[in-house]
Amino acid sequence: MERCALCGSESETLLWAVHKEKGGMWVCVNCWKKLYEKNELVSGSGESGCGC
């Protein structure tokens, strides 16, 4: 299991988030939701798949 870069909790599922001030990091689902709700993510971060 990996650790969330923000809260330090262990999780099997981490999402890539690009924070407006802290840059890119792997975070748990709960932290990703909090960052999204606070509008602290760079536009397009956390998306999966091809941008084509």
C-alpha positions in Angstrom: 0.0 0.0 0.0 1.1 3.5 -0.7 0.7 6.7 1.3 -1.2 9.8 0.4 1.1 12.8 0.0 -1.3 15.1 1.9 -2.8 13.2 4.8 -0.4 10.2 5.0 -3.1 7.6 5.1 -2.4 4.2 3.4 -4.4 3.4 0.4 -4.4 0.9 -2.5 -5.9 3.6 -4.7 -4.2 6.9 -5.2 -5.0 9.5 -7.7 -2.5 11.9 -9.4 -3.4 15.5 -8.5 -1.6 18.7 -9.6 -2.0 21.2 -6.8 -1.9 24.9 -7.8 0.8 25.6 -5.2 2.4 22.3 -4.3 2.7 20.7 -7.8 2.0 17.1 -8.7 1.5 14.4 -6.0 -0.3 11.1 -5.4 -3.3 11.6 -3.1 -6.1 9.4 -1.7 -9.6 9.7 -3.0 -10.8 11.8 0.0 -8.0 14.3 -0.4 -8.5 14.6 -4.1 -12.2 15.4 -3.5 -11.3 18.0 -0.9 -8.8 19.6 -3.3 -11.4 19.6 -6.1 -14.1 21.1 -3.9 -11.7 23.9 -2.8 -10.7 24.5 -6.4 -7.0 23.8 -5.6 -6.3 21.6 -8.6 -4.8 22.7 -11.8 -7.4 22.2 -14.6 -7.3 18.7 -16.1 -5.4 17.1 -13.2 -6.7 13.7 -12.0 -8.1 12.8 -15.4 -7.2 9.4 -16.8 -6.8 8.3 -20.4 -5.7 10.0 -23.5 -6.4 13.6 -24.3 -6.6 13.0 -28.0 
